[in-house]
Structure formats: C-alpha cells, structure tokens
Amino acid sequence: PLLSGMTLLTWQKIAPMSLLYQISPSLNMKILTTLAILSTLLGGWGGLNQTHLRKILAYSSIAHMGWMTIIITINPTMTLLNLFIYIMATLTLFLMLNLTSITKIKSITNLWNKATPMTIIIFLTLLSLGGLPPLTGFLPKWLILQELVANNNAIMAMFMALSALLNLFFYMRIIYATTLTMFPTSNNSKLQWLQTQTKPTTLIPTLTVISSLLLPLSPLFIILHY
C-alpha cells in the first residue's frame, strides 16, 4: 500500500540518519564518499525504466541518501536539512498519490481531468525532489555542492551534480506523461475535478508550501548554519 511505502521512505530513515549524525566525527570520509556516489548513481539508473511510482520513489530515496551521506562528515547540519526537506516532499507526494489512488505512470495521465489542482501540486513536488530551482529541493543540493567545493572536493561536487540529472530525468518523464499525453476521455469526465473530495486533505496545503516554496528563506538557513 502507498501509506506503507510512505512509512518506509520517511519515518524509517530517521533512526539510521540520527545514528550517522551522532557518530559522524569518527566516520571514514573516503568510504562515505564512495557509498554516496554509488547510491546516487544506483538511484538514478535504477529509476529510469520503472513504471510504478512506488519503485521510482524508492530509487529516488536511494539517491537522496547519497546526498545526505556525502556531506555528513563535512557538515552534519546539511544532512539534517536535506533529510527534513526530503521527508516533507515525499510525504506530500505519497499523500496526494494515496488521495487519487494512483500507483502507475499510465494512471496519472487521467489525473488532469479528475483532480487538476492535485496535478499541479504533483508537478511542483516532483520538480522540488529533483532539485530544480526555484523550488525548495534546490536548497539542500545547492548548499551541499557549495560546501563540497569550499572543502576542495570539486570533483565530487561535479559527480553529484551530474548524478542528480538522472533523477530529474525520470521526474520529468512522469510530468511529460501527465501533461503532454492524455488518454481519450468522454466529455462527462472533464469536470470531475469540480466534485468535492471525500478523503481528508488537511495536511497537503501545508506540506506543499514546505516542500516547494521555501527557497526564499535560504538566507535564513545560511545565517543559522554559519
């Protein structure tokens, strides 16, 4: 179920990341760097040929773990910031997929007729997860790359930036399937999005703002960091 997948990709990451955060001063930088690059590459390549949204988000989770791991010995605070934004974006996406009962890319092509506002929110959240400016997901990637370059790790920063393009590609593939392709539909289905939703949507507006529109607050995060 989607809610079980949401728990696996969000709540269960808090414990291992808390442990890594506490022992970060004694971790080996070379081993972590190798694991981080392998995670981002595996998460990017593995998600390219997937059609199930849960599998795509699972590979996306692997890639995001690489971003959190590579910076934890240099600046553990960045790891926590990345984890927080990732959890917010993933929660938003899973709650919307659960609300619309969508599990595959081919099913999302009919969402525009059934729930137009949800479609727009899914677009923003996917682009934010991909790290595209000016959305919130760009903030941790930007700060992590800046921190890597400042610590004379420009080559690692380049590899991480290039690996992020793989994730952005399969996010854009979902958006393409949703907006530029549409199955033939009858006229009586074109106004379904005007019908009242029966499932609760209380958390979705707040999570959408947090996961997509916090980039203007980036100077505050930088001030708190330094």
Phi and psi restraints in degrees (value plus and minus 20) as a CYANA .aco file:
   2 LEU   PHI     -83.5   -43.5
   2 LEU   PSI     -58.6   -18.6
   3 LEU   PHI     -87.7   -47.7
   3 LEU   PSI     -52.9   -12.9
   4 SER   PHI     -87.5   -47.5
   4 SER   PSI     -61.2   -21.2
   5 GLY   PHI     -82.8   -42.8
   5 GLY   PSI     -57.7   -17.7
   6 MET   PHI     -81.8   -41.8
   6 MET   PSI     -61.0   -21.0
   7 THR   PHI     -84.7   -44.7
   7 THR   PSI     -61.7   -21.7
   8 LEU   PHI     -84.4   -44.4
   8 LEU   PSI     -56.8   -16.8
   9 LEU   PHI    -110.5   -70.5
   9 LEU   PSI     -27.9    12.1
  10 THR   PHI    -142.2  -102.2
  10 THR   PSI     -89.5   -49.5
  11 TRP   PHI     -82.6   -42.6
  11 TRP   PSI     -60.0   -20.0
  12 GLN   PHI     -96.2   -56.2
  12 GLN   PSI     -23.4    16.6
  13 LYS   PHI    -108.1   -68.1
  13 LYS   PSI     -35.5     4.5
  14 ILE   PHI     -87.4   -47.4
  14 ILE   PSI     -63.9   -23.9
  15 ALA   PHI     -84.0   -44.0
  15 ALA   PSI     -72.3   -32.3
  16 PRO   PHI     -84.8   -44.8
  16 PRO   PSI     -56.1   -16.1
  17 MET   PHI     -90.1   -50.1
  17 MET   PSI     -52.3   -12.3
  18 SER   PHI     -85.3   -45.3
  18 SER   PSI     -59.9   -19.9
  19 LEU   PHI     -86.1   -46.1
  19 LEU   PSI     -64.6   -24.6
  20 LEU   PHI     -82.1   -42.1
  20 LEU   PSI     -58.1   -18.1
  21 TYR   PHI     -82.8   -42.8
  21 TYR   PSI     -60.6   -20.6
  22 GLN   PHI     -91.8   -51.8
  22 GLN   PSI     -53.4   -13.4
  23 ILE   PHI    -123.1   -83.1
  23 ILE   PSI      -7.3    32.7
  24 SER   PHI     -77.8   -37.8
  24 SER   PSI     -54.8   -14.8
  25 PRO   PHI     -84.2   -44.2
  25 PRO   PSI     -43.0    -3.0
  26 SER   PHI    -122.5   -82.5
  26 SER   PSI     -12.1    27.9
  27 LEU   PHI    -103.9   -63.9
  27 LEU   PSI     132.6   172.6
  28 ASN   PHI    -104.4   -64.4
  28 ASN   PSI     100.0   140.0
  29 MET   PHI     -84.8   -44.8
  29 MET   PSI     -59.0   -19.0
  30 LYS   PHI     -86.7   -46.7
  30 LYS   PSI     -62.0   -22.0
  31 ILE   PHI     -85.2   -45.2
  31 ILE   PSI     -64.1   -24.1
  32 LEU   PHI     -83.9   -43.9
  32 LEU   PSI     -59.5   -19.5
  33 THR   PHI     -83.2   -43.2
  33 THR   PSI     -63.9   -23.9
  34 THR   PHI     -81.5   -41.5
  34 THR   PSI     -66.5   -26.5
  35 LEU   PHI     -83.3   -43.3
  35 LEU   PSI     -58.0   -18.0
  36 ALA   PHI     -86.3   -46.3
  36 ALA   PSI     -65.3   -25.3
  37 ILE   PHI     -85.4   -45.4
  37 ILE   PSI     -61.9   -21.9
  38 LEU   PHI     -83.0   -43.0
  38 LEU   PSI     -57.8   -17.8
  39 SER   PHI     -85.5   -45.5
  39 SER   PSI     -64.7   -24.7
  40 THR   PHI     -86.2   -46.2
  40 THR   PSI     -58.6   -18.6
  41 LEU   PHI     -89.4   -49.4
  41 LEU   PSI     -63.4   -23.4
  42 LEU   PHI     -83.8   -43.8
  42 LEU   PSI     -63.5   -23.5
  43 GLY   PHI     -84.6   -44.6
  43 GLY   PSI     -54.6   -14.6
  44 GLY   PHI     -94.2   -54.2
  44 GLY   PSI     -70.4   -30.4
  45 TRP   PHI     -88.6   -48.6
  45 TRP   PSI     -57.5   -17.5
  46 GLY   PHI     -85.9   -45.9
  46 GLY   PSI     -49.9    -9.9
  47 GLY   PHI    -106.6   -66.6
  47 GLY   PSI     -23.6    16.4
  48 LEU   PHI     -87.6   -47.6
  48 LEU   PSI     -60.6   -20.6
  49 ASN   PHI    -121.5   -81.5
  49 ASN   PSI      -6.1    33.9
  50 GLN   PHI    -106.4   -66.4
  50 GLN   PSI     125.9   165.9
  51 THR   PHI    -133.6   -93.6
  51 THR   PSI     -38.1     1.9
  52 HIS   PHI    -105.4   -65.4
  52 HIS   PSI     110.5   150.5
  53 LEU   PHI     -85.7   -45.7
  53 LEU   PSI     -52.7   -12.7
  54 ARG   PHI     -85.4   -45.4
  54 ARG   PSI     -59.9   -19.9
  55 LYS   PHI     -88.0   -48.0
  55 LYS   PSI     -58.9   -18.9
  56 ILE   PHI     -82.3   -42.3
  56 ILE   PSI     -63.8   -23.8
  57 LEU   PHI     -89.3   -49.3
  57 LEU   PSI     -48.8    -8.8
  58 ALA   PHI     -87.2   -47.2
  58 ALA   PSI     -65.2   -25.2
  59 TYR   PHI     -86.9   -46.9
  59 TYR   PSI     -54.5   -14.5
  60 SER   PHI     -82.1   -42.1
  60 SER   PSI     -57.1   -17.1
  61 SER   PHI     -83.9   -43.9
  61 SER   PSI     -59.8   -19.8
  62 ILE   PHI     -81.2   -41.2
  62 ILE   PSI     -63.4   -23.4
  63 ALA   PHI     -84.8   -44.8
  63 ALA   PSI     -60.8   -20.8
  64 HIS   PHI     -87.3   -47.3
  64 HIS   PSI     -51.7   -11.7
  65 MET   PHI     -83.1   -43.1
  65 MET   PSI     -53.3   -13.3
  66 GLY   PHI     -83.4   -43.4
  66 GLY   PSI     -60.0   -20.0
  67 TRP   PHI     -85.2   -45.2
  67 TRP   PSI     -58.4   -18.4
  68 MET   PHI     -90.5   -50.5
  68 MET   PSI     -55.5   -15.5
  69 THR   PHI     -93.0   -53.0
  69 THR   PSI     -59.0   -19.0
  70 ILE   PHI     -88.5   -48.5
  70 ILE   PSI     -42.1    -2.1
  71 ILE   PHI    -124.6   -84.6
  71 ILE   PSI     -24.9    15.1
  72 ILE   PHI     -88.2   -48.2
  72 ILE   PSI     -50.0   -10.0
  73 THR   PHI    -102.0   -62.0
  73 THR   PSI     -45.2    -5.2
  74 ILE   PHI    -104.1   -64.1
  74 ILE   PSI     -67.9   -27.9
  75 ASN   PHI    -169.2  -129.2
  75 ASN   PSI      70.7   110.7
  76 PRO   PHI     -79.7   -39.7
  76 PRO   PSI     -45.9    -5.9
  77 THR   PHI     -83.0   -43.0
  77 THR   PSI     -56.2   -16.2
  78 MET   PHI     -83.5   -43.5
  78 MET   PSI     -54.6   -14.6
  79 THR   PHI     -82.6   -42.6
  79 THR   PSI     -64.1   -24.1
  80 LEU   PHI     -85.6   -45.6
  80 LEU   PSI     -59.4   -19.4
  81 LEU   PHI     -83.3   -43.3
  81 LEU   PSI     -64.8   -24.8
  82 ASN   PHI     -83.2   -43.2
  82 ASN   PSI     -61.1   -21.1
  83 LEU   PHI     -83.9   -43.9
  83 LEU   PSI     -61.9   -21.9
  84 PHE   PHI     -83.1   -43.1
  84 PHE   PSI     -68.0   -28.0
  85 ILE   PHI     -87.2   -47.2
  85 ILE   PSI     -58.2   -18.2
  86 TYR   PHI     -82.9   -42.9
  86 TYR   PSI     -64.5   -24.5
  87 ILE   PHI     -83.5   -43.5
  87 ILE   PSI     -61.7   -21.7
  88 MET   PHI     -82.7   -42.7
  88 MET   PSI     -64.4   -24.4
  89 ALA   PHI     -87.4   -47.4
  89 ALA   PSI     -60.9   -20.9
  90 THR   PHI     -88.1   -48.1
  90 THR   PSI     -59.7   -19.7
  91 LEU   PHI     -79.4   -39.4
  91 LEU   PSI     -65.1   -25.1
  92 THR   PHI     -78.8   -38.8
  92 THR   PSI     -67.3   -27.3
  93 LEU   PHI     -85.8   -45.8
  93 LEU   PSI     -64.5   -24.5
  94 PHE   PHI     -88.0   -48.0
  94 PHE   PSI     -57.7   -17.7
  95 LEU   PHI     -85.1   -45.1
  95 LEU   PSI     -57.2   -17.2
  96 MET   PHI     -91.8   -51.8
  96 MET   PSI     -59.1   -19.1
  97 LEU   PHI     -85.5   -45.5
  97 LEU   PSI     -57.7   -17.7
  98 ASN   PHI     -88.0   -48.0
  98 ASN   PSI     -55.7   -15.7
  99 LEU   PHI     -85.7   -45.7
  99 LEU   PSI     -57.8   -17.8
 100 THR   PHI    -117.3   -77.3
 100 THR   PSI     -21.9    18.1
 101 SER   PHI      37.4    77.4
 101 SER   PSI      27.2    67.2
 102 ILE   PHI    -131.2   -91.2
 102 ILE   PSI     112.0   152.0
 103 THR   PHI    -147.2  -107.2
 103 THR   PSI     -34.6     5.4
 104 LYS   PHI    -146.1  -106.1
 104 LYS   PSI     139.5   179.5
 105 ILE   PHI     -85.4   -45.4
 105 ILE   PSI     -58.1   -18.1
 106 LYS   PHI     -86.6   -46.6
 106 LYS   PSI     -44.8    -4.8
 107 SER   PHI     -97.0   -57.0
 107 SER   PSI     -44.7    -4.7
 108 ILE   PHI     -96.2   -56.2
 108 ILE   PSI     -33.7     6.3
 109 THR   PHI     -88.2   -48.2
 109 THR   PSI     -44.2    -4.2
 110 ASN   PHI    -109.7   -69.7
 110 ASN   PSI     -21.2    18.8
 111 LEU   PHI     -89.3   -49.3
 111 LEU   PSI     -48.5    -8.5
 112 TRP   PHI     -80.2   -40.2
 112 TRP   PSI     -56.4   -16.4
 113 ASN   PHI     -97.8   -57.8
 113 ASN   PSI     -50.5   -10.5
 114 LYS   PHI    -110.0   -70.0
 114 LYS   PSI     -55.1   -15.1
 115 ALA   PHI    -172.0  -132.0
 115 ALA   PSI      59.0    99.0
 116 THR   PHI     -81.6   -41.6
 116 THR   PSI     -65.2   -25.2
 117 PRO   PHI     -79.6   -39.6
 117 PRO   PSI     -58.7   -18.7
 118 MET   PHI     -84.1   -44.1
 118 MET   PSI     -56.3   -16.3
 119 THR   PHI     -81.9   -41.9
 119 THR   PSI     -63.7   -23.7
 120 ILE   PHI     -84.7   -44.7
 120 ILE   PSI     -61.1   -21.1
 121 ILE   PHI     -85.4   -45.4
 121 ILE   PSI     -59.1   -19.1
 122 ILE   PHI     -82.4   -42.4
 122 ILE   PSI     -60.1   -20.1
 123 PHE   PHI     -77.1   -37.1
 123 PHE   PSI     -71.8   -31.8
 124 LEU   PHI     -81.8   -41.8
 124 LEU   PSI     -61.7   -21.7
 125 THR   PHI     -87.9   -47.9
 125 THR   PSI     -60.2   -20.2
 126 LEU   PHI     -84.5   -44.5
 126 LEU   PSI     -63.2   -23.2
 127 LEU   PHI     -86.8   -46.8
 127 LEU   PSI     -53.9   -13.9
 128 SER   PHI     -87.5   -47.5
 128 SER   PSI     -61.2   -21.2
 129 LEU   PHI     -82.6   -42.6
 129 LEU   PSI     -54.1   -14.1
 130 GLY   PHI     -93.7   -53.7
 130 GLY   PSI     -31.2     8.8
 131 GLY   PHI      62.9   102.9
 131 GLY   PSI      10.2    50.2
 132 LEU   PHI    -110.7   -70.7
 132 LEU   PSI     107.0   147.0
 133 PRO   PHI     -90.9   -50.9
 133 PRO   PSI     133.1   173.1
 134 PRO   PHI    -119.4   -79.4
 134 PRO   PSI      22.5    62.5
 135 LEU   PHI    -114.9   -74.9
 135 LEU   PSI     147.7   187.7
 136 THR   PHI     -81.6   -41.6
 136 THR   PSI     -56.5   -16.5
 137 GLY   PHI     -81.5   -41.5
 137 GLY   PSI     -39.4     0.6
 138 PHE   PHI     -91.6   -51.6
 138 PHE   PSI     -47.5    -7.5
 139 LEU   PHI     -80.2   -40.2
 139 LEU   PSI     -74.6   -34.6
 140 PRO   PHI     -85.2   -45.2
 140 PRO   PSI     -57.5   -17.5
 141 LYS   PHI     -84.7   -44.7
 141 LYS   PSI     -61.6   -21.6
 142 TRP   PHI     -82.8   -42.8
 142 TRP   PSI     -67.0   -27.0
 143 LEU   PHI     -87.1   -47.1
 143 LEU   PSI     -57.2   -17.2
 144 ILE   PHI     -87.2   -47.2
 144 ILE   PSI     -64.6   -24.6
 145 LEU   PHI     -82.7   -42.7
 145 LEU   PSI     -60.2   -20.2
 146 GLN   PHI     -83.6   -43.6
 146 GLN   PSI     -59.6   -19.6
 147 GLU   PHI     -89.4   -49.4
 147 GLU   PSI     -58.7   -18.7
 148 LEU   PHI     -84.2   -44.2
 148 LEU   PSI     -63.4   -23.4
 149 VAL   PHI     -85.5   -45.5
 149 VAL   PSI     -59.1   -19.1
 150 ALA   PHI     -85.7   -45.7
 150 ALA   PSI     -42.9    -2.9
 151 ASN   PHI    -122.8   -82.8
 151 ASN   PSI       6.4    46.4
 152 ASN   PHI      40.8    80.8
 152 ASN   PSI      18.2    58.2
 153 ASN   PHI    -141.1  -101.1
 153 ASN   PSI      30.1    70.1
 154 ALA   PHI     -85.6   -45.6
 154 ALA   PSI     -54.5   -14.5
 155 ILE   PHI     -86.0   -46.0
 155 ILE   PSI     -62.4   -22.4
 156 MET   PHI     -83.9   -43.9
 156 MET   PSI     -59.2   -19.2
 157 ALA   PHI     -81.6   -41.6
 157 ALA   PSI     -58.9   -18.9
 158 MET   PHI     -85.6   -45.6
 158 MET   PSI     -63.5   -23.5
 159 PHE   PHI     -82.4   -42.4
 159 PHE   PSI     -62.1   -22.1
 160 MET   PHI     -85.7   -45.7
 160 MET   PSI     -60.0   -20.0
 161 ALA   PHI     -85.6   -45.6
 161 ALA   PSI     -60.2   -20.2
 162 LEU   PHI     -89.0   -49.0
 162 LEU   PSI     -58.0   -18.0
 163 SER   PHI     -86.9   -46.9
 163 SER   PSI     -48.3    -8.3
 164 ALA   PHI     -85.7   -45.7
 164 ALA   PSI     -44.1    -4.1
 165 LEU   PHI     -86.0   -46.0
 165 LEU   PSI     -51.6   -11.6
 166 LEU   PHI     -83.9   -43.9
 166 LEU   PSI     -64.0   -24.0
 167 ASN   PHI     -83.9   -43.9
 167 ASN   PSI     -63.4   -23.4
 168 LEU   PHI     -82.0   -42.0
 168 LEU   PSI     -52.2   -12.2
 169 PHE   PHI     -84.3   -44.3
 169 PHE   PSI     -68.5   -28.5
 170 PHE   PHI     -97.4   -57.4
 170 PHE   PSI     -38.1     1.9
 171 TYR   PHI     -88.5   -48.5
 171 TYR   PSI     -63.0   -23.0
 172 MET   PHI     -85.9   -45.9
 172 MET   PSI     -49.8    -9.8
 173 ARG   PHI     -84.9   -44.9
 173 ARG   PSI     -59.3   -19.3
 174 ILE   PHI     -85.1   -45.1
 174 ILE   PSI     -62.6   -22.6
 175 ILE   PHI     -85.1   -45.1
 175 ILE   PSI     -59.4   -19.4
 176 TYR   PHI     -81.5   -41.5
 176 TYR   PSI     -64.4   -24.4
 177 ALA   PHI     -84.4   -44.4
 177 ALA   PSI     -47.4    -7.4
 178 THR   PHI    -104.7   -64.7
 178 THR   PSI     -58.3   -18.3
 179 THR   PHI    -120.8   -80.8
 179 THR   PSI     -60.3   -20.3
 180 LEU   PHI    -117.8   -77.8
 180 LEU   PSI     -26.1    13.9
 181 THR   PHI    -147.6  -107.6
 181 THR   PSI     120.3   160.3
 182 MET   PHI    -168.9  -128.9
 182 MET   PSI     110.4   150.4
 183 PHE   PHI     -88.4   -48.4
 183 PHE   PSI     130.8   170.8
 184 PRO   PHI     -79.8   -39.8
 184 PRO   PSI     111.7   151.7
 185 THR   PHI    -150.2  -110.2
 185 THR   PSI     132.3   172.3
 186 SER   PHI     -98.4   -58.4
 186 SER   PSI     139.7   179.7
 187 ASN   PHI     -82.6   -42.6
 187 ASN   PSI     -52.0   -12.0
 188 ASN   PHI     -94.0   -54.0
 188 ASN   PSI     -22.7    17.3
 189 SER   PHI    -120.5   -80.5
 189 SER   PSI     -21.1    18.9
 190 LYS   PHI    -102.0   -62.0
 190 LYS   PSI     -31.1     8.9
 191 LEU   PHI    -138.3   -98.3
 191 LEU   PSI       1.2    41.2
 192 GLN   PHI     -86.6   -46.6
 192 GLN   PSI     -46.7    -6.7
 193 TRP   PHI     -89.4   -49.4
 193 TRP   PSI     -34.4     5.6
 194 LEU   PHI     -98.4   -58.4
 194 LEU   PSI     -32.7     7.3
 195 GLN   PHI     -93.2   -53.2
 195 GLN   PSI     131.0   171.0
 196 THR   PHI     -91.5   -51.5
 196 THR   PSI     114.7   154.7
 197 GLN   PHI     -96.1   -56.1
 197 GLN   PSI     118.1   158.1
 198 THR   PHI    -114.4   -74.4
 198 THR   PSI     -44.2    -4.2
 199 LYS   PHI    -102.0   -62.0
 199 LYS   PSI     130.3   170.3
 200 PRO   PHI     -89.5   -49.5
 200 PRO   PSI     119.0   159.0
 201 THR   PHI    -148.5  -108.5
 201 THR   PSI       8.9    48.9
 202 THR   PHI     -83.5   -43.5
 202 THR   PSI     -63.9   -23.9
 203 LEU   PHI    -100.8   -60.8
 203 LEU   PSI     -40.1    -0.1
 204 ILE   PHI     -82.9   -42.9
 204 ILE   PSI     -65.4   -25.4
 205 PRO   PHI     -79.9   -39.9
 205 PRO   PSI     -64.1   -24.1
 206 THR   PHI     -84.2   -44.2
 206 THR   PSI     -66.1   -26.1
 207 LEU   PHI     -84.6   -44.6
 207 LEU   PSI     -53.3   -13.3
 208 THR   PHI     -85.5   -45.5
 208 THR   PSI     -62.9   -22.9
 209 VAL   PHI     -83.1   -43.1
 209 VAL   PSI     -63.8   -23.8
 210 ILE   PHI     -86.5   -46.5
 210 ILE   PSI     -62.3   -22.3
 211 SER   PHI    -102.8   -62.8
 211 SER   PSI     -32.2     7.8
 212 SER   PHI    -147.9  -107.9
 212 SER   PSI     -44.6    -4.6
 213 LEU   PHI    -143.3  -103.3
 213 LEU   PSI       5.2    45.2
 214 LEU   PHI    -118.1   -78.1
 214 LEU   PSI     -18.2    21.8
 215 LEU   PHI     -80.2   -40.2
 215 LEU   PSI     -55.0   -15.0
 216 PRO   PHI     -79.7   -39.7
 216 PRO   PSI     -37.8     2.2
 217 LEU   PHI    -108.5   -68.5
 217 LEU   PSI     -13.6    26.4
 218 SER   PHI     -79.0   -39.0
 218 SER   PSI     -56.6   -16.6
 219 PRO   PHI     -78.2   -38.2
 219 PRO   PSI     -53.0   -13.0
 220 LEU   PHI     -85.0   -45.0
 220 LEU   PSI     -63.3   -23.3
 221 PHE   PHI     -84.0   -44.0
 221 PHE   PSI     -57.9   -17.9
 222 ILE   PHI     -86.6   -46.6
 222 ILE   PSI     -61.2   -21.2
 223 ILE   PHI     -83.8   -43.8
 223 ILE   PSI     -63.4   -23.4
 224 LEU   PHI     -85.4   -45.4
 224 LEU   PSI     -51.9   -11.9
 225 HIS   PHI     -88.6   -48.6
 225 HIS   PSI     -65.8   -25.8
